[in-house]
């Protein structure tokens, strides 16, 4: 029993130190959050809290749950970045500029091939042609163009058409689904201009084909395991022994 109590005490000491370390990291990483919340002169987060009417049922321009508190489109940290609210929730805040977004979207669309600049309810991609384009790019040493890595702007794969081979034509598998022009968001992710849905990535399609190979129809789950190494386990035990003697 005494051995069990000592182990529990060590665990509590470890987690107390871990929480303290986390608090110190947050204090070093997010110092700007507290400074950016200007509480002098009736302003908080780059704007007036609730437009100066906190008691009138308005707080944060009527938008607090959307990650915005104060001054309509102004963010609580006074600009783009991150903020930790009083409940300890970390949010990513951005200030959108509709005019700048339109210019950026128009520029992105103009760089796409003409046949990909319009929305399509059902765009089709032949895997045979896709494989041929990949082979040509690899053999020539060129980077894959965006229309290939983004699968021509597909936002979903709704249908898979299988065309059997004939005497004069090889068989083909065709993926089909809604598609639209795409643009990179502030995090570098490709999303549809209209729906803002992420585009289907070539690398995700390849990963899915590798995970679910032919002959294994029972596979219905994709997962991974995090397996510590023996060196890592030994280091962890040594660390626990050190903090247990403090």
Rosetta constraint file for C-alpha pairs under 8 A:
AtomPair CA 1 CA 5 HARMONIC 6.27 0.50
AtomPair CA 2 CA 6 HARMONIC 6.18 0.50
AtomPair CA 3 CA 7 HARMONIC 6.30 0.50
AtomPair CA 4 CA 8 HARMONIC 6.24 0.50
AtomPair CA 5 CA 9 HARMONIC 6.09 0.50
AtomPair CA 6 CA 10 HARMONIC 6.20 0.50
AtomPair CA 7 CA 11 HARMONIC 6.26 0.50
AtomPair CA 8 CA 12 HARMONIC 6.29 0.50
AtomPair CA 9 CA 13 HARMONIC 6.19 0.50
AtomPair CA 10 CA 14 HARMONIC 6.06 0.50
AtomPair CA 10 CA 240 HARMONIC 7.67 0.50
AtomPair CA 10 CA 243 HARMONIC 7.46 0.50
AtomPair CA 10 CA 244 HARMONIC 5.16 0.50
AtomPair CA 11 CA 15 HARMONIC 6.23 0.50
AtomPair CA 12 CA 16 HARMONIC 6.06 0.50
AtomPair CA 13 CA 17 HARMONIC 6.24 0.50
AtomPair CA 13 CA 243 HARMONIC 7.59 0.50
AtomPair CA 13 CA 244 HARMONIC 7.43 0.50
AtomPair CA 14 CA 18 HARMONIC 6.10 0.50
AtomPair CA 14 CA 240 HARMONIC 7.41 0.50
AtomPair CA 14 CA 243 HARMONIC 6.82 0.50
AtomPair CA 14 CA 244 HARMONIC 7.79 0.50
AtomPair CA 15 CA 19 HARMONIC 6.03 0.50
AtomPair CA 16 CA 20 HARMONIC 6.21 0.50
AtomPair CA 17 CA 21 HARMONIC 6.08 0.50
AtomPair CA 18 CA 22 HARMONIC 6.17 0.50
AtomPair CA 19 CA 23 HARMONIC 6.17 0.50
AtomPair CA 20 CA 24 HARMONIC 6.27 0.50
AtomPair CA 21 CA 25 HARMONIC 6.20 0.50
AtomPair CA 22 CA 26 HARMONIC 6.17 0.50
AtomPair CA 23 CA 27 HARMONIC 6.14 0.50
AtomPair CA 24 CA 28 HARMONIC 6.27 0.50
AtomPair CA 25 CA 29 HARMONIC 5.96 0.50
AtomPair CA 26 CA 30 HARMONIC 5.58 0.50
AtomPair CA 26 CA 31 HARMONIC 7.78 0.50
AtomPair CA 27 CA 31 HARMONIC 5.66 0.50
AtomPair CA 30 CA 34 HARMONIC 7.81 0.50
AtomPair CA 30 CA 83 HARMONIC 7.63 0.50
AtomPair CA 31 CA 35 HARMONIC 6.83 0.50
AtomPair CA 32 CA 36 HARMONIC 5.78 0.50
AtomPair CA 33 CA 37 HARMONIC 6.52 0.50
AtomPair CA 33 CA 77 HARMONIC 5.91 0.50
AtomPair CA 33 CA 82 HARMONIC 7.56 0.50
AtomPair CA 33 CA 83 HARMONIC 5.69 0.50
AtomPair CA 33 CA 84 HARMONIC 7.22 0.50
AtomPair CA 36 CA 45 HARMONIC 6.44 0.50
AtomPair CA 36 CA 46 HARMONIC 7.76 0.50
AtomPair CA 36 CA 76 HARMONIC 7.77 0.50
AtomPair CA 36 CA 77 HARMONIC 5.09 0.50
AtomPair CA 36 CA 78 HARMONIC 6.18 0.50
AtomPair CA 37 CA 43 HARMONIC 7.98 0.50
AtomPair CA 37 CA 44 HARMONIC 5.11 0.50
AtomPair CA 37 CA 45 HARMONIC 4.79 0.50
AtomPair CA 37 CA 46 HARMONIC 7.40 0.50
AtomPair CA 37 CA 76 HARMONIC 6.65 0.50
AtomPair CA 37 CA 77 HARMONIC 5.95 0.50
AtomPair CA 37 CA 78 HARMONIC 7.40 0.50
AtomPair CA 38 CA 43 HARMONIC 5.71 0.50
AtomPair CA 38 CA 44 HARMONIC 4.78 0.50
AtomPair CA 38 CA 45 HARMONIC 6.18 0.50
AtomPair CA 38 CA 46 HARMONIC 7.25 0.50
AtomPair CA 39 CA 43 HARMONIC 5.38 0.50
AtomPair CA 39 CA 44 HARMONIC 5.17 0.50
AtomPair CA 40 CA 44 HARMONIC 7.83 0.50
AtomPair CA 42 CA 48 HARMONIC 6.08 0.50
AtomPair CA 42 CA 49 HARMONIC 7.08 0.50
AtomPair CA 42 CA 52 HARMONIC 7.10 0.50
AtomPair CA 43 CA 47 HARMONIC 5.33 0.50
AtomPair CA 43 CA 48 HARMONIC 4.30 0.50
AtomPair CA 43 CA 49 HARMONIC 5.96 0.50
AtomPair CA 44 CA 48 HARMONIC 5.79 0.50
AtomPair CA 44 CA 49 HARMONIC 5.57 0.50
AtomPair CA 44 CA 70 HARMONIC 6.51 0.50
AtomPair CA 44 CA 76 HARMONIC 6.78 0.50
AtomPair CA 45 CA 49 HARMONIC 7.76 0.50
AtomPair CA 45 CA 69 HARMONIC 6.97 0.50
AtomPair CA 45 CA 70 HARMONIC 5.93 0.50
AtomPair CA 45 CA 74 HARMONIC 7.13 0.50
AtomPair CA 45 CA 75 HARMONIC 5.88 0.50
AtomPair CA 45 CA 76 HARMONIC 3.60 0.50
AtomPair CA 45 CA 77 HARMONIC 4.90 0.50
AtomPair CA 45 CA 78 HARMONIC 4.83 0.50
AtomPair CA 46 CA 70 HARMONIC 6.92 0.50
AtomPair CA 46 CA 71 HARMONIC 7.06 0.50
AtomPair CA 46 CA 74 HARMONIC 6.01 0.50
AtomPair CA 46 CA 75 HARMONIC 6.62 0.50
AtomPair CA 46 CA 76 HARMONIC 6.42 0.50
AtomPair CA 46 CA 77 HARMONIC 6.77 0.50
AtomPair CA 46 CA 78 HARMONIC 4.14 0.50
AtomPair CA 46 CA 79 HARMONIC 7.46 0.50
AtomPair CA 47 CA 51 HARMONIC 7.54 0.50
AtomPair CA 47 CA 70 HARMONIC 5.04 0.50
AtomPair CA 47 CA 71 HARMONIC 4.45 0.50
AtomPair CA 47 CA 74 HARMONIC 6.50 0.50
AtomPair CA 47 CA 78 HARMONIC 7.68 0.50
AtomPair CA 48 CA 52 HARMONIC 5.65 0.50
AtomPair CA 48 CA 60 HARMONIC 7.52 0.50
AtomPair CA 48 CA 70 HARMONIC 5.57 0.50
AtomPair CA 48 CA 71 HARMONIC 5.71 0.50
AtomPair CA 49 CA 53 HARMONIC 7.37 0.50
AtomPair CA 49 CA 54 HARMONIC 6.81 0.50
AtomPair CA 49 CA 59 HARMONIC 5.85 0.50
AtomPair CA 49 CA 60 HARMONIC 5.28 0.50
AtomPair CA 49 CA 61 HARMONIC 7.53 0.50
AtomPair CA 49 CA 69 HARMONIC 7.00 0.50
AtomPair CA 49 CA 70 HARMONIC 4.79 0.50
AtomPair CA 49 CA 71 HARMONIC 6.93 0.50
AtomPair CA 50 CA 54 HARMONIC 5.24 0.50
AtomPair CA 50 CA 58 HARMONIC 4.91 0.50
AtomPair CA 50 CA 59 HARMONIC 3.53 0.50
AtomPair CA 50 CA 60 HARMONIC 4.19 0.50
AtomPair CA 50 CA 61 HARMONIC 4.98 0.50
AtomPair CA 50 CA 62 HARMONIC 6.96 0.50
AtomPair CA 50 CA 69 HARMONIC 7.66 0.50
AtomPair CA 50 CA 70 HARMONIC 5.83 0.50
AtomPair CA 50 CA 71 HARMONIC 7.00 0.50
AtomPair CA 51 CA 58 HARMONIC 7.33 0.50
AtomPair CA 51 CA 59 HARMONIC 7.22 0.50
AtomPair CA 51 CA 60 HARMONIC 6.97 0.50
AtomPair CA 51 CA 61 HARMONIC 6.16 0.50
AtomPair CA 51 CA 70 HARMONIC 7.12 0.50
AtomPair CA 51 CA 71 HARMONIC 6.38 0.50
AtomPair CA 53 CA 57 HARMONIC 7.20 0.50
AtomPair CA 53 CA 58 HARMONIC 5.87 0.50
AtomPair CA 53 CA 59 HARMONIC 7.01 0.50
AtomPair CA 54 CA 58 HARMONIC 5.45 0.50
AtomPair CA 54 CA 59 HARMONIC 5.31 0.50
AtomPair CA 58 CA 62 HARMONIC 5.18 0.50
AtomPair CA 59 CA 63 HARMONIC 7.02 0.50
AtomPair CA 59 CA 64 HARMONIC 6.95 0.50
AtomPair CA 59 CA 69 HARMONIC 6.93 0.50
AtomPair CA 59 CA 70 HARMONIC 6.97 0.50
AtomPair CA 60 CA 64 HARMONIC 5.73 0.50
AtomPair CA 60 CA 68 HARMONIC 6.61 0.50
AtomPair CA 60 CA 69 HARMONIC 3.86 0.50
AtomPair CA 60 CA 70 HARMONIC 3.63 0.50
AtomPair CA 60 CA 71 HARMONIC 5.96 0.50
AtomPair CA 60 CA 72 HARMONIC 6.75 0.50
AtomPair CA 61 CA 69 HARMONIC 6.95 0.50
AtomPair CA 61 CA 70 HARMONIC 5.72 0.50
AtomPair CA 61 CA 71 HARMONIC 5.47 0.50
AtomPair CA 61 CA 72 HARMONIC 4.89 0.50
AtomPair CA 62 CA 72 HARMONIC 7.68 0.50
AtomPair CA 63 CA 67 HARMONIC 7.53 0.50
AtomPair CA 63 CA 68 HARMONIC 5.68 0.50
AtomPair CA 63 CA 69 HARMONIC 6.07 0.50
AtomPair CA 63 CA 70 HARMONIC 7.78 0.50
AtomPair CA 63 CA 72 HARMONIC 7.24 0.50
AtomPair CA 64 CA 68 HARMONIC 5.19 0.50
AtomPair CA 64 CA 69 HARMONIC 4.92 0.50
AtomPair CA 67 CA 75 HARMONIC 7.59 0.50
AtomPair CA 67 CA 91 HARMONIC 6.88 0.50
AtomPair CA 67 CA 92 HARMONIC 7.94 0.50
AtomPair CA 67 CA 93 HARMONIC 6.78 0.50
AtomPair CA 68 CA 72 HARMONIC 7.47 0.50
AtomPair CA 68 CA 73 HARMONIC 6.98 0.50
AtomPair CA 68 CA 74 HARMONIC 6.83 0.50
AtomPair CA 68 CA 75 HARMONIC 5.17 0.50
AtomPair CA 68 CA 76 HARMONIC 6.17 0.50
AtomPair CA 68 CA 93 HARMONIC 7.67 0.50
AtomPair CA 69 CA 74 HARMONIC 7.44 0.50
AtomPair CA 69 CA 75 HARMONIC 6.20 0.50
AtomPair CA 69 CA 76 HARMONIC 5.35 0.50
AtomPair CA 70 CA 74 HARMONIC 6.10 0.50
AtomPair CA 70 CA 75 HARMONIC 6.61 0.50
AtomPair CA 70 CA 76 HARMONIC 6.26 0.50
AtomPair CA 71 CA 75 HARMONIC 7.71 0.50
AtomPair CA 73 CA 95 HARMONIC 6.59 0.50
AtomPair CA 73 CA 96 HARMONIC 7.63 0.50
AtomPair CA 74 CA 78 HARMONIC 6.30 0.50
AtomPair CA 74 CA 79 HARMONIC 6.77 0.50
AtomPair CA 74 CA 95 HARMONIC 6.56 0.50
AtomPair CA 75 CA 79 HARMONIC 5.59 0.50
AtomPair CA 75 CA 80 HARMONIC 7.21 0.50
AtomPair CA 75 CA 93 HARMONIC 6.29 0.50
AtomPair CA 75 CA 94 HARMONIC 6.94 0.50
AtomPair CA 75 CA 95 HARMONIC 6.77 0.50
AtomPair CA 76 CA 83 HARMONIC 7.35 0.50
AtomPair CA 76 CA 93 HARMONIC 7.95 0.50
AtomPair CA 77 CA 81 HARMONIC 7.32 0.50
AtomPair CA 77 CA 82 HARMONIC 7.33 0.50
AtomPair CA 77 CA 83 HARMONIC 6.30 0.50
AtomPair CA 77 CA 93 HARMONIC 7.82 0.50
AtomPair CA 79 CA 93 HARMONIC 7.32 0.50
AtomPair CA 79 CA 94 HARMONIC 6.42 0.50
AtomPair CA 79 CA 95 HARMONIC 6.04 0.50
AtomPair CA 80 CA 92 HARMONIC 7.79 0.50
AtomPair CA 80 CA 93 HARMONIC 5.27 0.50
AtomPair CA 80 CA 94 HARMONIC 4.09 0.50
AtomPair CA 80 CA 95 HARMONIC 5.65 0.50
AtomPair CA 81 CA 92 HARMONIC 5.95 0.50
AtomPair CA 81 CA 93 HARMONIC 5.31 0.50
AtomPair CA 81 CA 94 HARMONIC 6.32 0.50
AtomPair CA 82 CA 90 HARMONIC 6.96 0.50
AtomPair CA 82 CA 91 HARMONIC 5.66 0.50
AtomPair CA 82 CA 92 HARMONIC 4.54 0.50
AtomPair CA 82 CA 93 HARMONIC 5.55 0.50
AtomPair CA 83 CA 90 HARMONIC 5.85 0.50
AtomPair CA 83 CA 91 HARMONIC 5.57 0.50
AtomPair CA 83 CA 92 HARMONIC 6.68 0.50
AtomPair CA 83 CA 93 HARMONIC 7.16 0.50
AtomPair CA 84 CA 88 HARMONIC 5.55 0.50
AtomPair CA 84 CA 89 HARMONIC 5.40 0.50
AtomPair CA 84 CA 90 HARMONIC 4.55 0.50
AtomPair CA 84 CA 91 HARMONIC 6.41 0.50
AtomPair CA 85 CA 89 HARMONIC 5.53 0.50
AtomPair CA 85 CA 90 HARMONIC 6.76 0.50
AtomPair CA 85 CA 91 HARMONIC 7.86 0.50
AtomPair CA 96 CA 101 HARMONIC 7.73 0.50
AtomPair CA 97 CA 101 HARMONIC 6.09 0.50
AtomPair CA 98 CA 102 HARMONIC 6.21 0.50
AtomPair CA 99 CA 103 HARMONIC 6.41 0.50
AtomPair CA 100 CA 104 HARMONIC 6.16 0.50
AtomPair CA 101 CA 105 HARMONIC 6.01 0.50
AtomPair CA 102 CA 106 HARMONIC 6.04 0.50
AtomPair CA 103 CA 107 HARMONIC 6.17 0.50
AtomPair CA 104 CA 108 HARMONIC 6.22 0.50
AtomPair CA 105 CA 109 HARMONIC 6.16 0.50
AtomPair CA 105 CA 183 HARMONIC 6.23 0.50
AtomPair CA 105 CA 193 HARMONIC 7.14 0.50
AtomPair CA 106 CA 110 HARMONIC 6.23 0.50
AtomPair CA 107 CA 111 HARMONIC 6.60 0.50
AtomPair CA 108 CA 112 HARMONIC 6.91 0.50
AtomPair CA 108 CA 182 HARMONIC 7.47 0.50
AtomPair CA 108 CA 183 HARMONIC 6.06 0.50
AtomPair CA 109 CA 117 HARMONIC 5.92 0.50
AtomPair CA 109 CA 181 HARMONIC 6.29 0.50
AtomPair CA 109 CA 182 HARMONIC 7.22 0.50
AtomPair CA 109 CA 183 HARMONIC 7.65 0.50
AtomPair CA 110 CA 117 HARMONIC 7.48 0.50
AtomPair CA 112 CA 116 HARMONIC 6.25 0.50
AtomPair CA 112 CA 117 HARMONIC 6.25 0.50
AtomPair CA 112 CA 147 HARMONIC 7.67 0.50
AtomPair CA 112 CA 181 HARMONIC 7.84 0.50
AtomPair CA 113 CA 117 HARMONIC 6.67 0.50
AtomPair CA 114 CA 118 HARMONIC 7.95 0.50
AtomPair CA 116 CA 152 HARMONIC 6.69 0.50
AtomPair CA 116 CA 153 HARMONIC 7.42 0.50
AtomPair CA 116 CA 180 HARMONIC 7.15 0.50
AtomPair CA 116 CA 181 HARMONIC 6.25 0.50
AtomPair CA 117 CA 180 HARMONIC 7.22 0.50
AtomPair CA 117 CA 181 HARMONIC 5.43 0.50
AtomPair CA 118 CA 180 HARMONIC 6.14 0.50
AtomPair CA 118 CA 181 HARMONIC 6.39 0.50
AtomPair CA 119 CA 178 HARMONIC 7.88 0.50
AtomPair CA 119 CA 179 HARMONIC 5.92 0.50
AtomPair CA 119 CA 180 HARMONIC 4.25 0.50
AtomPair CA 119 CA 181 HARMONIC 6.64 0.50
AtomPair CA 120 CA 178 HARMONIC 5.75 0.50
AtomPair CA 120 CA 179 HARMONIC 5.20 0.50
AtomPair CA 120 CA 180 HARMONIC 6.12 0.50
AtomPair CA 121 CA 177 HARMONIC 6.74 0.50
AtomPair CA 121 CA 178 HARMONIC 4.48 0.50
AtomPair CA 121 CA 179 HARMONIC 6.47 0.50
AtomPair CA 122 CA 176 HARMONIC 5.90 0.50
AtomPair CA 122 CA 177 HARMONIC 4.73 0.50
AtomPair CA 122 CA 178 HARMONIC 4.86 0.50
AtomPair CA 122 CA 179 HARMONIC 6.93 0.50
AtomPair CA 123 CA 154 HARMONIC 7.26 0.50
AtomPair CA 123 CA 176 HARMONIC 5.37 0.50
AtomPair CA 123 CA 177 HARMONIC 5.51 0.50
AtomPair CA 123 CA 178 HARMONIC 5.99 0.50
AtomPair CA 123 CA 179 HARMONIC 6.07 0.50
AtomPair CA 124 CA 174 HARMONIC 6.27 0.50
AtomPair CA 124 CA 175 HARMONIC 5.57 0.50
AtomPair CA 124 CA 176 HARMONIC 4.33 0.50
AtomPair CA 124 CA 177 HARMONIC 6.87 0.50
AtomPair CA 125 CA 129 HARMONIC 7.87 0.50
AtomPair CA 125 CA 130 HARMONIC 7.36 0.50
AtomPair CA 125 CA 151 HARMONIC 7.62 0.50
AtomPair CA 125 CA 152 HARMONIC 7.88 0.50
AtomPair CA 125 CA 174 HARMONIC 5.39 0.50
AtomPair CA 125 CA 175 HARMONIC 5.12 0.50
AtomPair CA 125 CA 176 HARMONIC 6.32 0.50
AtomPair CA 126 CA 130 HARMONIC 6.23 0.50
AtomPair CA 126 CA 172 HARMONIC 6.78 0.50
AtomPair CA 126 CA 173 HARMONIC 5.94 0.50
AtomPair CA 126 CA 174 HARMONIC 4.34 0.50
AtomPair CA 126 CA 175 HARMONIC 6.43 0.50
AtomPair CA 127 CA 131 HARMONIC 6.01 0.50
AtomPair CA 127 CA 172 HARMONIC 7.06 0.50
AtomPair CA 127 CA 173 HARMONIC 5.77 0.50
AtomPair CA 127 CA 174 HARMONIC 5.97 0.50
AtomPair CA 127 CA 175 HARMONIC 7.42 0.50
AtomPair CA 128 CA 132 HARMONIC 6.31 0.50
AtomPair CA 128 CA 172 HARMONIC 6.38 0.50
AtomPair CA 128 CA 173 HARMONIC 7.21 0.50
AtomPair CA 129 CA 133 HARMONIC 6.27 0.50
AtomPair CA 130 CA 134 HARMONIC 6.26 0.50
AtomPair CA 130 CA 148 HARMONIC 7.66 0.50
AtomPair CA 131 CA 135 HARMONIC 6.16 0.50
AtomPair CA 132 CA 136 HARMONIC 6.25 0.50
AtomPair CA 133 CA 137 HARMONIC 6.22 0.50
AtomPair CA 134 CA 138 HARMONIC 6.19 0.50
AtomPair CA 134 CA 144 HARMONIC 7.41 0.50
AtomPair CA 135 CA 139 HARMONIC 6.10 0.50
AtomPair CA 136 CA 140 HARMONIC 6.09 0.50
AtomPair CA 137 CA 141 HARMONIC 5.97 0.50
AtomPair CA 137 CA 142 HARMONIC 5.18 0.50
AtomPair CA 137 CA 143 HARMONIC 6.59 0.50
AtomPair CA 137 CA 144 HARMONIC 6.36 0.50
AtomPair CA 138 CA 142 HARMONIC 6.48 0.50
AtomPair CA 138 CA 143 HARMONIC 7.86 0.50
AtomPair CA 144 CA 148 HARMONIC 6.44 0.50
AtomPair CA 144 CA 149 HARMONIC 6.64 0.50
AtomPair CA 145 CA 149 HARMONIC 6.55 0.50
AtomPair CA 146 CA 150 HARMONIC 5.81 0.50
AtomPair CA 147 CA 151 HARMONIC 5.77 0.50
AtomPair CA 147 CA 152 HARMONIC 4.73 0.50
AtomPair CA 147 CA 153 HARMONIC 6.99 0.50
AtomPair CA 148 CA 152 HARMONIC 6.18 0.50
AtomPair CA 148 CA 202 HARMONIC 6.97 0.50
AtomPair CA 149 CA 201 HARMONIC 5.72 0.50
AtomPair CA 149 CA 202 HARMONIC 4.88 0.50
AtomPair CA 149 CA 203 HARMONIC 7.34 0.50
AtomPair CA 150 CA 154 HARMONIC 7.12 0.50
AtomPair CA 150 CA 190 HARMONIC 7.62 0.50
AtomPair CA 150 CA 199 HARMONIC 5.96 0.50
AtomPair CA 150 CA 200 HARMONIC 5.88 0.50
AtomPair CA 150 CA 201 HARMONIC 4.90 0.50
AtomPair CA 150 CA 202 HARMONIC 6.16 0.50
AtomPair CA 151 CA 199 HARMONIC 7.60 0.50
AtomPair CA 151 CA 200 HARMONIC 6.27 0.50
AtomPair CA 151 CA 201 HARMONIC 6.31 0.50
AtomPair CA 151 CA 202 HARMONIC 6.15 0.50
AtomPair CA 152 CA 179 HARMONIC 7.24 0.50
AtomPair CA 153 CA 179 HARMONIC 4.92 0.50
AtomPair CA 153 CA 180 HARMONIC 5.30 0.50
AtomPair CA 153 CA 181 HARMONIC 5.90 0.50
AtomPair CA 153 CA 182 HARMONIC 6.30 0.50
AtomPair CA 153 CA 192 HARMONIC 7.28 0.50
AtomPair CA 153 CA 199 HARMONIC 5.73 0.50
AtomPair CA 153 CA 200 HARMONIC 7.21 0.50
AtomPair CA 154 CA 177 HARMONIC 6.31 0.50
AtomPair CA 154 CA 178 HARMONIC 5.80 0.50
AtomPair CA 154 CA 179 HARMONIC 4.15 0.50
AtomPair CA 154 CA 180 HARMONIC 6.80 0.50
AtomPair CA 154 CA 199 HARMONIC 5.50 0.50
AtomPair CA 154 CA 200 HARMONIC 5.59 0.50
AtomPair CA 155 CA 177 HARMONIC 7.23 0.50
AtomPair CA 155 CA 178 HARMONIC 6.01 0.50
AtomPair CA 155 CA 179 HARMONIC 5.55 0.50
AtomPair CA 155 CA 180 HARMONIC 7.58 0.50
AtomPair CA 155 CA 192 HARMONIC 7.23 0.50
AtomPair CA 155 CA 197 HARMONIC 6.27 0.50
AtomPair CA 155 CA 198 HARMONIC 6.02 0.50
AtomPair CA 155 CA 199 HARMONIC 4.42 0.50
AtomPair CA 155 CA 200 HARMONIC 5.45 0.50
AtomPair CA 156 CA 177 HARMONIC 5.40 0.50
AtomPair CA 156 CA 178 HARMONIC 6.03 0.50
AtomPair CA 156 CA 179 HARMONIC 7.53 0.50
AtomPair CA 156 CA 199 HARMONIC 7.48 0.50
AtomPair CA 156 CA 200 HARMONIC 6.59 0.50
AtomPair CA 157 CA 175 HARMONIC 6.43 0.50
AtomPair CA 157 CA 176 HARMONIC 5.70 0.50
AtomPair CA 157 CA 177 HARMONIC 4.82 0.50
AtomPair CA 157 CA 178 HARMONIC 7.59 0.50
AtomPair CA 157 CA 200 HARMONIC 7.99 0.50
AtomPair CA 158 CA 175 HARMONIC 7.77 0.50
AtomPair CA 158 CA 176 HARMONIC 6.07 0.50
AtomPair CA 158 CA 177 HARMONIC 5.00 0.50
AtomPair CA 158 CA 178 HARMONIC 7.95 0.50
AtomPair CA 159 CA 175 HARMONIC 5.99 0.50
AtomPair CA 159 CA 176 HARMONIC 5.10 0.50
AtomPair CA 159 CA 177 HARMONIC 6.42 0.50
AtomPair CA 160 CA 173 HARMONIC 6.97 0.50
AtomPair CA 160 CA 174 HARMONIC 5.70 0.50
AtomPair CA 160 CA 175 HARMONIC 4.80 0.50
AtomPair CA 160 CA 176 HARMONIC 6.31 0.50
AtomPair CA 161 CA 173 HARMONIC 5.75 0.50
AtomPair CA 161 CA 174 HARMONIC 4.99 0.50
AtomPair CA 161 CA 175 HARMONIC 6.46 0.50
AtomPair CA 161 CA 176 HARMONIC 7.72 0.50
AtomPair CA 162 CA 171 HARMONIC 7.67 0.50
AtomPair CA 162 CA 172 HARMONIC 6.07 0.50
AtomPair CA 162 CA 173 HARMONIC 4.69 0.50
AtomPair CA 162 CA 174 HARMONIC 6.45 0.50
AtomPair CA 163 CA 171 HARMONIC 5.42 0.50
AtomPair CA 163 CA 172 HARMONIC 5.10 0.50
AtomPair CA 163 CA 173 HARMONIC 6.23 0.50
AtomPair CA 164 CA 170 HARMONIC 7.43 0.50
AtomPair CA 164 CA 171 HARMONIC 4.60 0.50
AtomPair CA 164 CA 172 HARMONIC 6.71 0.50
AtomPair CA 165 CA 169 HARMONIC 5.85 0.50
AtomPair CA 165 CA 170 HARMONIC 4.47 0.50
AtomPair CA 165 CA 171 HARMONIC 3.70 0.50
AtomPair CA 165 CA 172 HARMONIC 7.29 0.50
AtomPair CA 166 CA 170 HARMONIC 6.20 0.50
AtomPair CA 166 CA 171 HARMONIC 7.05 0.50
AtomPair CA 179 CA 192 HARMONIC 7.89 0.50
AtomPair CA 180 CA 192 HARMONIC 5.85 0.50
AtomPair CA 180 CA 193 HARMONIC 7.06 0.50
AtomPair CA 180 CA 194 HARMONIC 7.46 0.50
AtomPair CA 181 CA 192 HARMONIC 5.83 0.50
AtomPair CA 181 CA 193 HARMONIC 5.96 0.50
AtomPair CA 182 CA 190 HARMONIC 6.13 0.50
AtomPair CA 182 CA 191 HARMONIC 5.29 0.50
AtomPair CA 182 CA 192 HARMONIC 4.30 0.50
AtomPair CA 182 CA 193 HARMONIC 5.22 0.50
AtomPair CA 182 CA 199 HARMONIC 7.49 0.50
AtomPair CA 183 CA 190 HARMONIC 5.49 0.50
AtomPair CA 183 CA 191 HARMONIC 5.64 0.50
AtomPair CA 183 CA 192 HARMONIC 6.42 0.50
AtomPair CA 183 CA 193 HARMONIC 6.18 0.50
AtomPair CA 184 CA 188 HARMONIC 5.09 0.50
AtomPair CA 184 CA 189 HARMONIC 5.13 0.50
AtomPair CA 184 CA 190 HARMONIC 4.47 0.50
AtomPair CA 184 CA 191 HARMONIC 6.18 0.50
AtomPair CA 185 CA 189 HARMONIC 5.48 0.50
AtomPair CA 185 CA 190 HARMONIC 6.51 0.50
AtomPair CA 185 CA 191 HARMONIC 6.87 0.50
AtomPair CA 189 CA 198 HARMONIC 7.29 0.50
AtomPair CA 190 CA 198 HARMONIC 5.82 0.50
AtomPair CA 190 CA 199 HARMONIC 5.96 0.50
AtomPair CA 191 CA 195 HARMONIC 7.86 0.50
AtomPair CA 191 CA 196 HARMONIC 5.01 0.50
AtomPair CA 191 CA 197 HARMONIC 5.21 0.50
AtomPair CA 191 CA 198 HARMONIC 4.17 0.50
AtomPair CA 191 CA 199 HARMONIC 5.50 0.50
AtomPair CA 192 CA 196 HARMONIC 4.52 0.50
AtomPair CA 192 CA 197 HARMONIC 5.35 0.50
AtomPair CA 192 CA 198 HARMONIC 6.25 0.50
AtomPair CA 192 CA 199 HARMONIC 6.52 0.50
AtomPair CA 200 CA 204 HARMONIC 7.24 0.50
AtomPair CA 200 CA 205 HARMONIC 7.56 0.50
AtomPair CA 201 CA 205 HARMONIC 6.46 0.50
AtomPair CA 202 CA 206 HARMONIC 6.23 0.50
AtomPair CA 203 CA 207 HARMONIC 6.12 0.50
AtomPair CA 204 CA 208 HARMONIC 6.14 0.50
AtomPair CA 205 CA 209 HARMONIC 6.25 0.50
AtomPair CA 206 CA 210 HARMONIC 6.22 0.50
AtomPair CA 207 CA 211 HARMONIC 6.13 0.50
AtomPair CA 208 CA 212 HARMONIC 6.09 0.50
AtomPair CA 209 CA 213 HARMONIC 5.97 0.50
AtomPair CA 211 CA 222 HARMONIC 7.37 0.50
AtomPair CA 212 CA 216 HARMONIC 6.63 0.50
AtomPair CA 212 CA 217 HARMONIC 7.61 0.50
AtomPair CA 212 CA 219 HARMONIC 6.68 0.50
AtomPair CA 228 CA 232 HARMONIC 6.13 0.50
AtomPair CA 228 CA 233 HARMONIC 6.59 0.50
AtomPair CA 229 CA 233 HARMONIC 6.30 0.50
AtomPair CA 230 CA 234 HARMONIC 6.16 0.50
AtomPair CA 231 CA 235 HARMONIC 6.15 0.50
AtomPair CA 232 CA 236 HARMONIC 6.15 0.50
AtomPair CA 233 CA 237 HARMONIC 6.22 0.50
AtomPair CA 234 CA 238 HARMONIC 6.18 0.50
AtomPair CA 235 CA 239 HARMONIC 6.14 0.50
AtomPair CA 236 CA 240 HARMONIC 6.17 0.50
AtomPair CA 237 CA 241 HARMONIC 6.19 0.50
AtomPair CA 238 CA 242 HARMONIC 6.29 0.50
AtomPair CA 239 CA 243 HARMONIC 6.32 0.50
AtomPair CA 240 CA 244 HARMONIC 5.96 0.50
AtomPair CA 241 CA 245 HARMONIC 6.66 0.50
AtomPair CA 242 CA 246 HARMONIC 6.98 0.50
